[in-house]
Amino acid sequence: MKHELREVFVHGDNRFAVLVDVETVHKRTGGHVKLQKIDLVTMKDGKCTSYAELFDTALVERAAGHGPRESND
């Protein structure tokens, strides 16, 4: 799995979002996935108090062999 940091968005002194490019291969099917994800983080006293990861799950489902296939036409 490859993660590449694209951009960091800061809000105040304790909240930020991180935009990341991700490349991975599904272990069972060998399906290749490229996607972007956003991590939303809140910190307090140097510790993470809230974390959420957002990404398009349809891309992962296709790599797993579920859902519609993309056409090469």
Contacts in CASP RR format, 6 or more apart in sequence:
PFRMAT RR
TARGET T0000
AUTHOR 0000-0000-0000
METHOD contacts of the structure
MODEL  1
MKHELREVFVHGDNRFAVLVDVETVHKRTGGHVKLQKIDLVTMKDGKCTS
YAELFDTALVERAAGHGPRESND
1 22 0 8 1.000
1 23 0 8 1.000
1 24 0 8 1.000
2 21 0 8 1.000
2 22 0 8 1.000
2 23 0 8 1.000
2 24 0 8 1.000
3 20 0 8 1.000
3 21 0 8 1.000
3 22 0 8 1.000
4 20 0 8 1.000
4 21 0 8 1.000
4 22 0 8 1.000
5 18 0 8 1.000
5 19 0 8 1.000
5 20 0 8 1.000
6 19 0 8 1.000
6 20 0 8 1.000
6 21 0 8 1.000
6 36 0 8 1.000
7 18 0 8 1.000
7 19 0 8 1.000
8 16 0 8 1.000
8 17 0 8 1.000
8 18 0 8 1.000
8 19 0 8 1.000
9 16 0 8 1.000
9 17 0 8 1.000
9 18 0 8 1.000
9 19 0 8 1.000
10 16 0 8 1.000
11 17 0 8 1.000
14 42 0 8 1.000
14 43 0 8 1.000
14 44 0 8 1.000
15 40 0 8 1.000
15 41 0 8 1.000
15 42 0 8 1.000
15 43 0 8 1.000
16 40 0 8 1.000
16 41 0 8 1.000
16 43 0 8 1.000
17 38 0 8 1.000
17 39 0 8 1.000
17 40 0 8 1.000
17 41 0 8 1.000
18 38 0 8 1.000
18 39 0 8 1.000
18 41 0 8 1.000
19 36 0 8 1.000
19 37 0 8 1.000
19 38 0 8 1.000
20 36 0 8 1.000
20 37 0 8 1.000
20 38 0 8 1.000
20 39 0 8 1.000
21 34 0 8 1.000
21 35 0 8 1.000
21 36 0 8 1.000
22 33 0 8 1.000
22 34 0 8 1.000
22 35 0 8 1.000
22 36 0 8 1.000
22 37 0 8 1.000
22 55 0 8 1.000
23 32 0 8 1.000
23 33 0 8 1.000
23 34 0 8 1.000
24 32 0 8 1.000
24 33 0 8 1.000
24 63 0 8 1.000
25 31 0 8 1.000
25 32 0 8 1.000
25 33 0 8 1.000
25 63 0 8 1.000
26 32 0 8 1.000
26 33 0 8 1.000
26 60 0 8 1.000
26 63 0 8 1.000
26 64 0 8 1.000
26 65 0 8 1.000
28 64 0 8 1.000
29 63 0 8 1.000
29 64 0 8 1.000
29 65 0 8 1.000
30 63 0 8 1.000
31 63 0 8 1.000
31 64 0 8 1.000
31 65 0 8 1.000
32 63 0 8 1.000
33 59 0 8 1.000
33 60 0 8 1.000
33 62 0 8 1.000
33 63 0 8 1.000
34 59 0 8 1.000
35 55 0 8 1.000
35 56 0 8 1.000
35 59 0 8 1.000
35 60 0 8 1.000
36 55 0 8 1.000
37 53 0 8 1.000
37 54 0 8 1.000
37 55 0 8 1.000
38 53 0 8 1.000
38 54 0 8 1.000
38 55 0 8 1.000
39 51 0 8 1.000
39 52 0 8 1.000
39 53 0 8 1.000
39 54 0 8 1.000
40 50 0 8 1.000
40 51 0 8 1.000
40 52 0 8 1.000
40 53 0 8 1.000
40 54 0 8 1.000
41 48 0 8 1.000
41 50 0 8 1.000
41 51 0 8 1.000
42 48 0 8 1.000
42 49 0 8 1.000
42 50 0 8 1.000
42 51 0 8 1.000
43 49 0 8 1.000
58 67 0 8 1.000
61 67 0 8 1.000
62 68 0 8 1.000
62 69 0 8 1.000
62 70 0 8 1.000
END
